[in-house]
């Protein structure tokens, strides 16, 4: 098995991060490694996603787990390999959350193939996660601003 994990902390809310994850057709807004993406149903267990990186063939993904405001797991199969990516949010204290991505490559030949393909797949995670959390923080700021404006009008 080959694994890699990266985490970032943010002031964004879990619901704002979840909203960005669940809006699959807009993943390219925060993930530059997506040229095209399609989802064949609701963002839920069993739904298929087709993600096309720039200049590459489409990659079929399956949503294997989804717990709103907490985590989702996508899976891709290549030959005898299973690539599982966990996306999770956890409390980090003092109004912050921790966003974690974890990839696990298992199956026949994973010990050899993982170190060859895994780093190329996960190399953009720091940038992708920074962009994701910036958008989530901005969404929270926009919500708070709209709520303040609503209170001014009501008051």
C-alpha positions as CSV (number, residue, x, y, z in Angstrom):
1,X,0.0,0.0,0.0
2,X,1.1,3.6,-0.7
3,X,-0.3,6.5,1.2
4,X,0.0,10.3,1.2
5,X,-1.8,12.8,3.4
6,X,-2.0,16.6,3.4
7,X,-3.9,18.9,5.8
8,X,-4.6,22.6,6.0
9,X,-6.3,24.7,8.7
10,X,-8.9,27.4,7.9
11,X,-11.5,29.7,9.4
12,X,-14.0,28.4,6.8
13,X,-17.0,26.5,8.1
14,X,-17.5,22.8,7.4
15,X,-20.7,23.6,5.5
16,X,-18.9,26.0,3.1
17,X,-16.2,23.4,2.4
18,X,-18.9,20.7,1.9
19,X,-20.9,22.9,-0.4
20,X,-17.8,23.3,-2.7
21,X,-17.1,19.6,-2.6
22,X,-20.8,18.7,-3.4
23,X,-20.8,21.2,-6.4
24,X,-18.8,18.8,-8.5
25,X,-19.3,20.6,-11.8
26,X,-17.5,23.6,-10.3
27,X,-14.4,21.7,-8.9
28,X,-12.3,23.3,-11.7
29,X,-12.9,26.7,-9.9
30,X,-10.5,25.6,-7.2
31,X,-8.6,22.7,-8.8
32,X,-6.4,23.7,-11.8
33,X,-5.8,20.0,-12.6
34,X,-9.4,19.6,-14.0
35,X,-10.1,20.5,-17.6
36,X,-13.6,18.9,-17.6
37,X,-15.8,17.2,-15.0
38,X,-19.2,15.6,-15.1
39,X,-21.3,13.9,-12.5
40,X,-24.1,11.4,-13.3
41,X,-26.4,12.1,-10.4
42,X,-26.5,13.7,-7.0
43,X,-23.4,14.0,-4.9
44,X,-24.0,10.7,-3.0
45,X,-22.6,7.2,-2.5
46,X,-22.7,5.3,-5.7
47,X,-22.6,8.3,-8.0
48,X,-20.1,8.3,-10.8
49,X,-17.9,11.3,-11.7
50,X,-15.8,11.6,-14.8
51,X,-12.8,13.9,-14.3
52,X,-10.5,14.9,-17.2
53,X,-7.2,16.4,-16.3
54,X,-5.6,18.9,-18.9
55,X,-4.3,16.9,-21.9
56,X,-5.2,13.5,-20.4
57,X,-7.8,10.8,-20.7
58,X,-11.0,11.0,-18.6
59,X,-10.7,9.3,-15.2
60,X,-13.8,7.5,-13.9
61,X,-14.4,8.1,-10.1
62,X,-17.0,6.6,-7.8
63,X,-18.3,8.3,-4.7
64,X,-17.7,5.5,-2.2
65,X,-18.6,7.4,1.0
66,X,-20.3,10.8,1.7
67,X,-21.2,12.2,5.1
68,X,-22.5,15.8,4.7
69,X,-20.3,18.4,6.4
70,X,-17.8,15.7,7.4
71,X,-16.2,13.7,4.6
72,X,-16.4,12.1,1.2
73,X,-14.3,9.4,-0.4
74,X,-13.8,8.9,-4.1
75,X,-12.3,5.8,-5.7
76,X,-10.6,5.1,-9.1
77,X,-9.6,1.7,-10.4
78,X,-6.7,1.2,-12.8
79,X,-6.0,-2.4,-13.6
80,X,-5.5,-4.2,-10.3
81,X,-5.0,-0.9,-8.3
82,X,-7.5,0.9,-6.2
83,X,-6.9,4.6,-5.6
84,X,-9.0,5.9,-2.7
85,X,-9.0,9.5,-1.8
86,X,-10.5,10.6,1.5
87,X,-11.6,14.3,1.8
88,X,-12.4,15.2,5.4
89,X,-13.1,18.2,7.7
90,X,-12.5,18.1,11.4
91,X,-12.7,20.7,14.2
92,X,-9.3,22.3,14.9
93,X,-10.3,24.5,17.8
94,X,-10.8,28.3,18.2
95,X,-13.2,28.6,15.3
96,X,-11.0,26.7,12.8
97,X,-11.3,23.5,10.9
98,X,-8.7,21.1,9.5
99,X,-9.3,19.9,5.9
100,X,-7.4,16.7,5.1
101,X,-6.9,14.8,1.9
102,X,-5.6,11.3,2.1
103,X,-4.8,9.0,-0.8
104,X,-4.4,5.2,-0.4
105,X,-3.2,3.1,-3.3
106,X,-3.8,-0.6,-2.8
107,X,-4.0,-3.8,-4.9
108,X,-1.6,-5.9,-6.9
109,X,1.6,-4.0,-7.4
110,X,0.7,-1.1,-5.2
111,X,4.0,-1.1,-3.4
112,X,5.8,-0.5,-6.8
113,X,3.2,1.5,-8.6
114,X,2.2,3.8,-5.7
115,X,5.6,5.6,-5.4
116,X,5.6,6.0,-9.2
117,X,2.1,7.4,-9.8
118,X,1.0,8.7,-6.3
119,X,3.3,11.7,-6.1
120,X,2.2,13.0,-9.6
121,X,-1.5,12.7,-8.5
122,X,-1.0,14.4,-5.1
123,X,1.6,17.1,-6.1
124,X,-1.1,19.8,-6.6
125,X,-2.9,19.1,-3.3
126,X,-1.3,22.0,-1.4
127,X,-2.4,24.5,-4.1
128,X,-5.8,22.9,-4.6
129,X,-6.6,22.8,-0.9
130,X,-5.4,26.4,-0.5
131,X,-7.7,27.5,-3.3
132,X,-10.6,25.4,-1.9
133,X,-10.3,27.0,1.6
134,X,-9.9,30.5,0.2
135,X,-13.2,30.1,-1.7
136,X,-14.9,28.6,1.4
137,X,-13.7,31.5,3.6
138,X,-14.9,34.0,0.9
139,X,-18.3,32.3,0.9
140,X,-18.6,32.5,4.7
141,X,-17.6,36.2,4.5
142,X,-20.3,36.8,1.8
143,X,-22.9,35.0,4.0
144,X,-22.0,37.1,7.0
145,X,-22.1,40.3,5.0
146,X,-25.6,39.4,3.6
147,X,-26.8,38.5,7.1
148,X,-25.5,41.9,8.4
149,X,-27.3,43.7,5.5
150,X,-30.5,41.8,6.3
151,X,-30.3,42.8,9.9
152,X,-29.7,46.5,9.0
153,X,-32.8,46.4,6.7
154,X,-34.9,44.6,9.4
155,X,-33.7,47.0,12.2
